[in-house]
Amino acid sequence: MKILITGAAGFIGFHLAKHLSKNFPHWEIVGIDNLNNYYDVSLKENRLEELGIHAISEISLTKSDKYPNFRFIKTDICDLQSLAGLFNQYSFDIICHLAAQAGVRYSFKEPRAYLKSNIEGFYNILEQAQIHPPKLFLYASSSSVYGNNRQIPFNETLPTNSPTNIYAATKISNELLAYTASSLYKLPTIGLRFFTVYGSWGRPDMALFKFINAILQGKKIDLYNYGKMFRDFTHISDIVKGIEAILQKGIKEELPNFQQDNNFYKIYNIGCNSPISLLDFIKTIEEKLQQKAIINYLPMQPGEMEKTWADVNLLREEVGISPTVSLKEGVSEFVDWYLAYYQVHV
């Protein structure tokens, strides 16, 4: 089994690469990433070191000295020539396309970065999948696609024609392109709508990182909509567990109504099914750090969603999994990692 993971130095891609390399030693796993500077590149490099990659090459695949079945090469999904060379070299059974320009607020400042990576880059990978068809093409979507929907919890049948920001619009575009490829070429595609993923080795632009930084430094936390914000926080281990289960079922063609009757397109929510207010989220961090936060209450920001809430019934019924990590457990795990990684003493 040969698997490609794009965005392997990113938050979710790193965890997935580590999990699959460790638990499926007979699978051959190739990771790619462009290591851009959207956030601290040293964090991405340290993730790769955790995967046993100490020398990063743009010429050839580097073999991990920790996981013999994992290899990595630095390349950009927008570099079509480089991608074509990789796909000509490998015949991938599974593609896990997780590379993307992430972050909602950054899309207000640099929208073209999202159009480049999330649409052009996505299509490049999709095109190679059409030329070299895998058994499964999984890709990262987002809870942001639900936009201004008022019906909660969000289920996969809701319309996604009301995005509130460019990031969400690019993810909706990904789903449409995947649907087209599935319809025209019978390419088996599965979109995964992730809900506010958090955990160790996370991105510095995410809420948990920012909140802990502010609390430890005695700085104010900007809280929008006067604190009346809710997010379906989902621990990274539940995300990885969900992806693995979907892969296993998909490989065996055991997903209901998929790859049968000319249906080669699937969407799943992967969330915790338990929206938490940001105020309660901050209280959980305060309890773990034993320090109080200073909160700066602000009005709602344009482009933000007031509440996200994943309906995970489809995932539970068809894949047989449910989230297991509580917010308290997840926050504790992240804080322990953060303090160790940044050598902070509290």
C-alpha positions as CSV (number, residue, x, y, z in Angstrom):
1,M,0.0,0.0,0.0
2,K,1.5,3.3,-1.1
3,I,0.2,6.5,0.5
4,L,0.8,10.1,-0.3
5,I,0.3,12.7,2.4
6,T,0.5,16.3,1.3
7,G,1.1,18.9,4.0
8,A,3.1,16.3,5.9
9,A,4.9,19.0,7.9
10,G,1.6,20.7,8.8
11,F,-0.4,20.1,12.0
12,I,-2.8,17.4,10.8
13,G,-0.5,16.0,8.1
14,F,2.3,15.4,10.7
15,H,0.0,13.6,13.1
16,L,-1.4,11.4,10.3
17,A,2.0,10.6,8.9
18,K,3.3,9.7,12.4
19,H,0.3,7.5,13.2
20,L,0.3,5.6,9.9
21,S,4.0,5.2,9.9
22,K,4.1,3.8,13.4
23,N,1.0,1.6,13.2
24,F,1.2,0.3,9.6
25,P,4.9,-0.5,9.0
26,H,3.9,-2.5,5.9
27,W,2.5,0.7,4.2
28,E,4.9,2.8,2.2
29,I,4.2,6.5,3.1
30,V,5.5,9.5,1.2
31,G,5.1,13.0,2.7
32,I,5.4,16.3,0.8
33,D,5.3,19.9,2.1
34,N,6.6,23.3,0.8
35,L,7.5,24.4,4.4
36,N,6.2,28.0,3.7
37,N,6.6,30.7,6.3
38,Y,2.9,31.3,7.1
39,Y,4.0,30.5,10.6
40,D,7.3,29.6,12.3
41,V,9.1,27.2,9.9
42,S,11.2,25.8,12.8
43,L,8.0,24.2,14.2
44,K,7.4,22.4,10.8
45,E,11.1,21.4,10.8
46,N,10.8,20.0,14.3
47,R,7.7,18.0,13.3
48,L,9.7,16.5,10.5
49,E,12.5,15.7,13.0
50,E,9.9,13.9,15.1
51,L,9.2,11.9,12.0
52,G,12.9,11.0,11.7
53,I,13.6,13.5,8.8
54,H,16.7,15.5,9.6
55,A,17.9,16.4,6.1
56,I,15.3,18.1,3.9
57,S,15.8,17.7,0.1
58,E,14.0,19.2,-2.8
59,I,15.8,16.8,-5.2
60,S,15.1,13.3,-3.8
61,L,13.1,11.5,-1.2
62,T,14.7,11.5,2.3
63,K,14.2,8.3,4.3
64,S,13.2,8.5,7.9
65,D,15.7,7.2,10.4
66,K,12.8,6.5,12.8
67,Y,10.1,5.0,10.6
68,P,11.7,3.0,7.7
69,N,8.4,3.2,5.8
70,F,8.3,7.0,5.7
71,R,9.9,9.2,3.1
72,F,9.8,13.0,2.6
73,I,10.5,15.5,-0.1
74,K,10.1,19.3,0.0
75,T,7.9,20.3,-2.9
76,D,5.0,22.7,-3.6
77,I,1.6,21.5,-4.8
78,C,1.6,24.5,-7.1
79,D,4.8,23.1,-8.8
80,L,3.1,21.0,-11.4
81,Q,6.3,19.7,-12.9
82,S,7.6,18.4,-9.6
83,L,4.2,16.8,-8.8
84,A,4.1,15.1,-12.2
85,G,7.6,13.6,-11.5
86,L,6.5,12.3,-8.2
87,F,3.4,10.7,-9.5
88,N,5.3,9.2,-12.4
89,Q,7.7,7.6,-9.9
90,Y,5.0,6.3,-7.5
91,S,1.7,4.7,-8.2
92,F,-0.2,5.8,-5.0
93,D,-3.0,3.6,-3.7
94,I,-4.2,6.4,-1.4
95,I,-3.9,10.2,-1.6
96,C,-4.5,12.2,1.6
97,H,-4.5,15.8,0.5
98,L,-4.1,17.9,3.6
99,A,-1.9,20.7,2.2
100,A,-3.6,24.1,2.1
101,Q,-3.3,27.7,3.0
102,A,-4.9,27.6,6.4
103,G,-6.5,30.2,8.7
104,V,-9.7,32.3,8.3
105,R,-8.4,35.7,9.4
106,Y,-5.3,35.6,7.2
107,S,-7.5,35.2,4.2
108,F,-8.7,38.8,4.7
109,K,-5.1,40.0,4.3
110,E,-3.8,37.7,1.6
111,P,-6.7,36.2,-0.3
112,R,-4.5,35.3,-3.3
113,A,-2.5,32.9,-1.2
114,Y,-5.7,30.9,-0.8
115,L,-6.6,31.0,-4.4
116,K,-3.1,29.8,-5.3
117,S,-2.7,27.0,-2.8
118,N,-6.3,25.9,-2.2
119,I,-7.6,26.0,-5.7
120,E,-4.7,25.8,-8.1
121,G,-2.7,23.5,-5.8
122,F,-5.8,21.4,-5.1
123,Y,-6.5,21.0,-8.8
124,N,-2.9,20.0,-9.5
125,I,-3.2,17.1,-7.1
126,L,-6.6,16.2,-8.4
127,E,-5.4,16.2,-12.0
128,Q,-2.5,13.9,-11.1
129,A,-5.1,11.6,-9.4
130,Q,-7.1,11.5,-12.6
131,I,-3.9,10.6,-14.6
132,H,-2.7,8.1,-12.0
133,P,-6.0,6.9,-10.3
134,P,-5.7,5.9,-6.6
135,K,-8.1,3.6,-4.8
136,L,-9.0,6.6,-2.6
137,F,-8.6,10.3,-2.7
138,L,-9.1,11.9,0.7
139,Y,-8.9,15.7,1.1
140,A,-9.3,18.3,3.9
141,S,-12.4,20.4,3.8
142,S,-13.6,22.5,6.7
143,S,-16.6,23.3,9.0
144,S,-16.2,26.8,7.5
145,V,-18.1,25.7,4.4
146,Y,-21.4,25.8,6.4
147,G,-21.1,29.6,6.5
148,N,-24.3,31.4,7.4
149,N,-26.4,28.3,7.9
150,R,-28.7,28.7,10.9
151,Q,-29.7,25.1,11.2
152,I,-27.5,23.4,13.8
153,P,-25.9,21.0,14.3
154,F,-24.4,21.1,10.8
155,N,-25.0,18.0,8.9
156,E,-23.6,17.0,5.5
157,T,-26.9,17.6,3.6
158,L,-27.0,21.3,4.4
159,P,-26.4,23.8,1.5
160,T,-22.9,25.3,1.4
161,N,-23.6,28.3,-0.8
162,S,-23.1,31.1,1.9
163,P,-19.4,31.3,2.7
164,T,-18.4,34.1,5.0
165,N,-14.8,34.4,4.0
166,I,-12.3,33.5,1.1
167,Y,-10.9,30.5,3.0
168,A,-14.4,28.9,3.2
169,A,-15.1,29.7,-0.5
170,T,-11.9,27.9,-1.5
171,K,-12.9,24.8,0.5
172,I,-16.3,24.8,-1.1
173,S,-14.5,25.0,-4.5
174,N,-12.5,21.9,-3.5
175,E,-15.7,19.9,-2.8
176,L,-17.1,21.0,-6.2
177,L,-13.9,20.1,-8.1
178,A,-13.8,16.7,-6.3
179,Y,-17.5,16.1,-7.2
180,T,-16.8,16.8,-10.8
181,A,-13.8,14.5,-10.9
182,S,-15.8,11.8,-9.2
183,S,-18.7,12.2,-11.7
184,L,-16.6,12.4,-14.8
185,Y,-13.7,10.0,-14.1
186,K,-15.2,7.8,-11.3
187,L,-12.4,9.0,-9.0
188,P,-13.3,7.9,-5.4
189,T,-13.1,11.1,-3.4
190,I,-13.9,11.7,0.3
191,G,-14.0,15.2,1.7
192,L,-13.4,15.6,5.4
193,R,-15.0,18.6,7.1
194,F,-12.8,19.2,10.1
195,F,-14.1,21.1,13.1
196,T,-11.6,23.3,15.0
197,V,-8.8,20.8,15.4
198,Y,-6.4,21.3,18.4
199,G,-3.7,19.4,20.2
200,S,0.1,19.0,20.5
201,W,2.2,20.4,17.7
202,G,-0.7,22.7,16.7
203,R,-0.5,25.9,14.6
204,P,0.5,29.1,16.5
205,D,-2.3,31.1,14.8
206,M,-5.0,29.0,16.4
207,A,-7.0,30.0,19.5
208,L,-5.4,27.6,22.0
209,F,-1.9,28.8,21.2
210,K,-2.9,32.4,21.3
211,F,-4.8,32.1,24.6
212,I,-2.0,30.3,26.4
213,N,0.6,32.8,25.1
214,A,-1.5,35.7,26.4
215,I,-2.2,34.1,29.8
216,L,1.4,33.3,30.4
217,Q,2.6,36.7,29.4
218,G,-0.2,38.6,31.3
219,K,-1.5,40.1,28.0
220,K,-5.2,40.6,27.0
221,I,-7.1,38.0,25.1
222,D,-9.3,39.6,22.3
223,L,-12.6,37.8,22.5
224,Y,-15.1,38.7,19.7
225,N,-18.9,38.9,19.8
226,Y,-18.4,39.8,23.5
227,G,-17.5,36.2,24.3
228,K,-20.6,34.7,22.7
229,M,-18.7,32.4,20.4
230,F,-18.9,28.6,20.3
231,R,-16.6,26.1,18.6
232,D,-16.8,22.3,18.2
233,F,-13.2,21.7,19.4
234,T,-11.9,18.4,18.2
235,H,-8.7,16.8,19.5
236,I,-6.2,15.8,16.9
237,S,-6.2,12.2,18.1
238,D,-9.9,11.9,17.2
239,I,-9.2,13.4,13.8
240,V,-6.5,10.9,13.1
241,K,-8.6,8.0,14.4
242,G,-11.4,9.1,12.1
243,I,-9.1,9.3,9.0
244,E,-7.7,5.9,9.7
245,A,-11.1,4.3,10.1
246,I,-12.3,5.9,6.8
247,L,-9.2,4.6,5.1
248,Q,-9.7,1.1,6.4
249,K,-13.3,1.0,5.4
250,G,-12.7,2.7,2.0
251,I,-9.9,0.3,1.0
252,K,-12.2,-2.6,1.7
253,E,-15.0,-0.9,-0.1
254,E,-17.2,-1.1,3.0
255,L,-18.5,2.5,3.1
256,P,-22.2,2.4,2.4
257,N,-23.4,3.9,-0.9
258,F,-19.8,4.5,-2.1
259,Q,-18.1,3.1,-5.2
260,Q,-21.4,1.5,-5.9
261,D,-24.2,2.6,-8.3
262,N,-21.8,5.1,-9.9
263,N,-21.5,7.1,-6.6
264,F,-17.8,7.9,-6.1
265,Y,-18.2,11.0,-3.9
266,K,-18.5,11.2,-0.1
267,I,-18.4,14.0,2.5
268,Y,-18.0,13.4,6.3
269,N,-18.0,15.8,9.2
270,I,-15.2,15.0,11.7
271,G,-16.0,16.9,14.9
272,C,-16.6,16.4,18.6
273,N,-20.4,17.0,18.4
274,S,-20.1,19.2,21.5
275,P,-19.8,23.0,20.9
276,I,-18.0,24.8,23.7
277,S,-18.1,28.5,24.4
278,L,-14.8,30.3,24.1
279,L,-15.3,31.5,27.7
280,D,-15.5,27.9,29.0
281,F,-12.6,27.1,26.8
282,I,-10.5,29.8,28.4
283,K,-11.6,28.6,31.9
284,T,-10.3,25.2,31.1
285,I,-7.0,26.6,30.2
286,E,-7.0,28.8,33.3
287,E,-7.6,25.7,35.5
288,K,-4.7,23.8,33.8
289,L,-2.3,26.7,34.1
290,Q,-3.6,27.9,37.4
291,Q,-3.5,31.5,36.0
292,K,-6.3,33.9,35.2
293,A,-6.8,35.4,31.8
294,I,-7.3,39.1,31.0
295,I,-10.2,39.3,28.5
296,N,-10.8,42.2,26.1
297,Y,-14.4,41.9,24.9
298,L,-14.9,43.1,21.3
299,P,-17.8,43.2,18.8
300,M,-18.2,40.4,16.2
301,Q,-15.6,40.4,13.4
302,P,-16.8,40.3,9.8
303,G,-16.3,36.9,8.2
304,E,-16.5,34.9,11.5
305,M,-19.0,32.2,12.3
306,E,-20.8,32.6,15.7
307,K,-21.2,28.9,16.3
308,T,-19.9,25.6,14.8
309,W,-21.4,22.2,15.8
310,A,-20.8,19.0,14.0
311,D,-23.5,16.4,13.4
312,V,-21.4,13.2,13.3
313,N,-24.2,10.7,12.9
314,L,-23.1,9.8,9.4
315,L,-19.6,9.2,10.6
316,R,-20.8,7.1,13.5
317,E,-23.3,5.1,11.4
318,E,-21.1,4.5,8.3
319,V,-17.6,4.4,9.8
320,G,-18.4,3.3,13.3
321,I,-16.4,5.9,15.3
322,S,-17.1,8.7,17.7
323,P,-14.9,11.2,19.5
324,T,-13.5,10.1,22.8
325,V,-11.2,13.0,24.0
326,S,-12.9,15.4,26.4
327,L,-12.0,19.1,26.3
328,K,-10.3,18.9,29.7
329,E,-8.1,16.0,28.6
330,G,-7.3,17.6,25.2
331,V,-6.4,21.0,26.7
332,S,-4.2,19.3,29.4
333,E,-2.4,17.3,26.7
334,F,-1.7,20.5,24.6
335,V,-0.6,22.5,27.6
336,D,1.8,19.8,28.7
337,W,3.3,19.7,25.2
338,Y,3.5,23.5,25.0
339,L,5.3,23.9,28.3
340,A,7.8,21.2,27.4
341,Y,8.3,22.4,23.8
342,Y,8.9,26.0,24.7
343,Q,10.6,25.1,28.0
344,V,8.2,27.2,30.0
345,H,8.0,26.8,33.8
346,V,4.7,27.7,35.6
